[in-house]
Amino acid sequence: MSELLYSDGLRSTPEKAALMDAKIELFNHGKSVFGSLDLFIRWLHSDNFYFDKKPPAEMLSTLEGIKFIDDSLTGMEYGDNA
């Protein structure tokens, strides 16, 4: 089955499910890096030099964007500024 239908009538495709899974993993990683979900969310919504002076949250709509954010978090863990 390539599509799920939820009780509220919304449809889920494998692509949407993959995007949601990636977001969950990203938020878990962000919480780990920042020490709290609150601080991570604040960082996500702040303008950032490494994201073309835009908030990283603007990249949450694609898997590529989520991977870029996640890679930045990994860099922060190893001493890179982000």
Secondary structure, DSSP 8 states (H G I E B T S, - for coil): ---EE-TTS-EE-HHHHHHHHHHHHHHHHHHHHHSSHHHHHHHHTS-BGGGTTB-GGGGTTSHHHHHHHHHHHHHHHTT---
